[in-house]
Amino acid sequence: MNVISVSYKNLKRKKIRSVLTIGGVAIAVAVLVSLVGFDRGYQKSLTSNIDKMGYQLLVTAKGCPYEAATMMLKGGGGLRYMDQDIYKKIQGDTRIDEMTPQLVSTVYDPDRLDGQGGFAMYMGITGTYLKLKPWSTLRSGSWFSSDTADEVIMGYEAAEVEQRLVGDKIFVPKINKVLTVVGVFERSGTQDDGIIFIPLKTAQRIFSLPNKLTGVGIKLKNIQELGDFEESLYNEPGIQVISMAQVRGTILNLIASAKVMANSVAVIAIFIAVIGVVNTILMSVFERTSEIGVMKAIGASTIDIFKLVWTETILVCSIGGLIGCILALAGSDFVEYIIKMVLPYAPNGQLVLIKPDLLFVAFIGAIVLGILSGIYPAWRASAMRPVESIRHGE
């Protein structure tokens, strides 16, 4: 007796019920794979974004550290200003390898995104910015002509959104200022791609923020001195020092709470899928009571019946697991789009990372689920007595 062939034909008898059960398993597997893929992708993207910031510490005005963390990743949220004097004060510290001042400002542009409106992000920088980010190269154009020029260098994505090339003009609505595009950066895969860069002194002038900064990025000569450096600035009025490790831990802790709830949903989905599989196979067994009795009467052993029903369960879960893996892989871009809508300060990069090893483990897990779920229905079927089964079926 070909067990797999007979089991497949038995599942086809009740097509709708079998399809719904397989669908339940597929959804549970797809949800689990997507969640694990999100956990992997988010941590990798966050680590990459922070590593590509080029500095280990950020000095900002005192405020909520969570707002400061989002500002570090996206340049917005919780913009507070501090005096530029703090930059001059710590500039002479011999523990510092490189440092760069920043002034971030956001401007609402009603004509942005084809008339839908949106915020344009401007960052005032100096030449030291490139010393901390040597991988930032110009795709076209050149650096600013002077420290006070009314010029901009656009991040790759900002240039794409604005549809600007070198030599084009940009109108800043809030301040009624026209700036000239002198360069466009190569794509970096970080938050810098969406920023419009201008000379620091120009930013301070046109945004009416003289002698103000939103942050100072710092890279130390020796990372081991990070704790001592933070401590030395602890008592400075009006500022706070935030390390990259602290930011990463802060954001991951925030995500961890949501991940616990999401994982709970996945566990519930799997539990419901298991109940659905057991219910489907049990109903199939009860409907074939007479048939099972006849099979035993003509020579089928208890093991044969057990293997037959058990194989049906494994088939259901295997097919469901395979479809679930395909759904998770095919829908990863859509899931990532939803995540970026829900998490506006999500890091750049691939947030849902689904690799072959994850799909393999998920598929094997679905088979194991079938093996465990099928034990009870298979035992019930194999324990039936031929005469009683035939009589009950009649």
N, C-alpha and C positions, 0 to 999 in steps of 0.2 A: 504494500500500500504506500503510495506516494503521499506522505503526510502533508507536505507543503501545498501540493496541488489540491488535495481534498479540503484543507483548511481555507485556501483561497476561494474555492467554490462555495463553501459554507458562508463566508463573509459576503459573497455576492448575492446571497438569497435575500438579505435585507439591506439593500444598497443604501438607502437613505440613512438608516440607523448607523451603518458602518462608516459612511462618509462623515456624519456628524461627530462620531467618536474619534475618528482619525483627525478631524478638524480641531477638536478640543486638545488633543495631544500636540498637534502642530502649533497651535497658538501658544500653549504653555512653553514649548521649546523655543519658539521665536522670541517670546518675551524674555526668557532667561538668557538666551544668547545675546540679545540686544542690550540687556542690563550689564552683563559681564563685559561686553564689547565697549559699552559706554564708560565703565569704570577704568578699563585699560586705556582707552583713547583719551579720556579727559586728563588722567594723570600724566600721560605722555605729552599731550599738548601743553598742559600747564607747565610741566618741567621744561619743555623746549622753549616756551615763551619767556619764562623767567631767566633761563640760561642765556637767551639771546638779548636780554635787556642790557647786558654788558657790564653791569655793576652789581655789587653785592649788598649795598646799602642805599637807602633813599632817605634824605632828610626832608621832612615836610612840616608845614604848620601844624600845631597841635589840633587834634580833633579825633573823630572816631577812626580807629585803626582799620575797620572794615571798609570805610569809605576810602581811606588811603590805599588799601589793597586794590580796590576796583580802579582807582585813579592810575595806579601803577600799570595795570593791565590794559586799560582802555583810554586813559587820559581824561576821563570824565568822572562825574560822581563825587561829590564832596570836595569841590575846588576851594581851597583856602590859600591865602597868600601870606608870605612871610617877607621880611626885609632882606634885601640883597646883601646887607652887611654881614649876615651869618655866613654867606659864601666866602667873603673876604676874611672873616675871622678864622675859619677852619682851613683855609687854603694853604696855610703854611705848615700844617701838621705833617711831620716827616713820615708818618705811617701811611699816608695816602699815596697811591701810585698814580691814579688819574681821577679827575672829578669834572662834572659838567653841570651847569645851571640850566633850569628849564622853566618856561612860563607857558602854561597850557590855558587856552581859552576856547570856549565853544560858542558858535554863532548860528542862530536859526536862519535858514535860507528857505523862503517860501517857494522858490523856483527849483530847488533841488529835487532830484529823482523824478524828472519829467513833470514838474508842477505839483507833486504830492507833498513836498516840503520835507525838511530834515535838518539835522544839525551837522555843521561842518566843524571839524576839530583842528585848531591851529596850535602849533607848538613853537615857541621862541627858543632858539638854540644858538650855540656858538661853535667854533671849529673843534672844540674839545669833544663834542658829541661823537664825531667820527673816530676819535682816538679810543673811545670805549666800545665802539661798534665798527671795527675795521671791515666787517663783512658787508656793511652798507655801501653799495657802489651805485654810481649814477648810470642809469640806463641810457639817458640822453641829457644833453645840456651840460651845465657846469655849476660850480659853487657860487654863492652870493658874491656880487661884485664888491660889496662893502658891508660893514657891520650895521649900517643904518639904511641900507637900500630897501625900497618898497618892492621886494621880490619874494618869490616863494619857490620852494622845491617840493614837489608833490610825491607822496607815497604812491606806490604802483596802483593800488585799488582806488585811491582818491582821484588819481588822474583818469582812471577808467570810468568812474561814476560821473565825474565832471566833464569827461570827454575833452580833456585839455592836453595840448602839446606845448613844447618849448616855444616861447614867443607869444603865447596866448595871454589874455588878460582875465583876472578874476575880480569880480565885484563882491565886496564884503558888505552885505546889507545893513547890519547894525551900526556900522561906523561910516558908511558911505565912502568906502575907500577902494581904489582900484590898484591891484597888485599884478606884477608881471611874472609869469612862469619862466624860470631860468633853468630848471632841471626837473627830472623825474627819476626817482630811485627804482632800482630793480626790485622785483618781488622778494620779500624776505620771509613770508609766512608768519609774520608777527603782527602786533598791533600797529607797528610803524607804517604798514601798507595803507592804512586808512587815514593817516595824518597829513596835514598840510604844514610844512615847516617854513618858518620865516626867521630872519635874524632876531636875536634876543632884544636888542635895543629898539628895533622896529616894532616888535610886539609890545614892548613896554610903552612905546609912544602912541601907537594907533589904538590900543585898548585902554589907554588912560590909566596905566598901572606903573607909574614911574618907580624905579628902584624896588620892584616886587618880583617874587619868584613863587612858583608852586612847588618846586622841588629841586634837590641837588643830588645827582647820582654820584656814588662814590665807589671806587675800586681800591682795595687796600693792597699793599705790597705783600703782606703776609696775612692770609685768611685766619690764622690762629689768633691774631690780635683783634678780631672782630668784636668780641665781648668787651674788651678793655676800651675800645674806641667808642662803642655805644655808651658805656658807663661814663666816659669823659664828657659826653654831650648831654647827659641825663638832666643836669640842672640848668641847662640853657633855657631861658624863658621863651615861650612861644613856639618851640619846635619839638618834634619827636623824630626818633630814628627808627626806621623799620628795615629789617633784614629780609633778604629774599627767602630764606628758610622760614622765617616767621610768616611771610605772606602766603607761601605755599601751604604751610600747616593751617593757617587761618581759613583759607578757601576750601581746602580738603575737609576740614572739620565741618564747615557749613554744608558741603555736599554730602558728607557721611550721614547726616540726619535724614536727608531726603532719600539717600540710597537705602537706608534701613527700611523705610516705608515701601520703596519700590520693590525691594527684595521680598518683603512680606507679601506683596501682591503676586509676585512670581511664584512663591511657595504655595499660596492659596490656589493659583491657577493650576499648578501641578497636582495638588491634592484633589481638586475638582476633576481634573483629567483622569486621575487614577480611579476615582469613584465611577466616572463614566465608562471607563474601560471594563472594570469589574462588572458593572451593571449590564453592559452590552453582552459580554460573554456569558454571564449567568442566564440572561434571558434566552440567549441562543441555546444554551444547554437544556433549559427547561422545555423549550419548544421542540427539542429533538429527543425527548426522553424515550419515546417509542423506538426511534431510529437507533439510538445508542444501545437499547436493549437487544434489538435485532442483530446489531454488529457483534455484541458479546455472545449472542446465541450461536452465531455461525463461526465463532472462533477468535474474535478480537480479544486480546488480553487487556488486563487493567492498565498495563503500561502503554499499550497502543492508544487507548482512549485518552489517557492522561497526556500523551505526547500530541495527540490531535488537537485537543482543546488548548493546551499550552501554546502550541504553535500559532493558533489563531490569535491569541493575545499578543504574542511577540510580533506577529505580522502587523497587527493594528498599530502597535507602538513604534515599530521600525519605520513603517510608511509615514506615520505622523511625525516622527523625528526627522526623517529626510525632508519632508515638505516644510517643517518648521525651520530647518537650517536654510533652506532655499529662500523662504519668506524673510528671514532675518537678514540674509545677505542682500537680497533684492531691495529690501526696504530700508537699508542702513542710511542711505542718503536722506530719505524722508524723515526718519527718526532724528537724524542730526539736524535737519531743518527745524523740526519742532523744538528740539532741545535749545537751539540758539534763539528761538523766539521766547521760550520760557526763561532762559538764562541770558539776559542781555549782555552780561559781562563775561560770557564764556570765552575761553582762550581761543586764539586762531588755530587752525589745523584740523585734522580729522578727529572728531570727538567720539565717533563710534568705530572702534578698531576691531574688526572681526577677521581673525586669521584662521588658516586651516586647522591648527591644533585645537582651537576653540570649537569649531564645527565638528571635528572628530570626537572630542570629549562629549559634546552634546548628543551626538548620534548614538554613541555607546551608552550614554546615560539613558536615552530613550529605550534602548534594547533591554538594559537592566531593569528599567521600569516595567517593561512588558513581562520579563521573567518573574519579577516579584508579584505583579498584579495577577498573573495567570495561575499562580499556585492554587489558590482556593477554588476557582471555578473548575480547574482541571481535576482537582481532588474530588469535588462533588460529582463530576461526571464519571470518573473512574470508579467511584464507590457504589454506583447504581447496580442493582441486581437485575439480571436479564428478564426474569419472569415478571417481577414487579414493575419494571420499566415498560415492558410491552403492555401489560394490563393497564398501567397508569396512562399510557399514551392513547389507548383505545377509549 
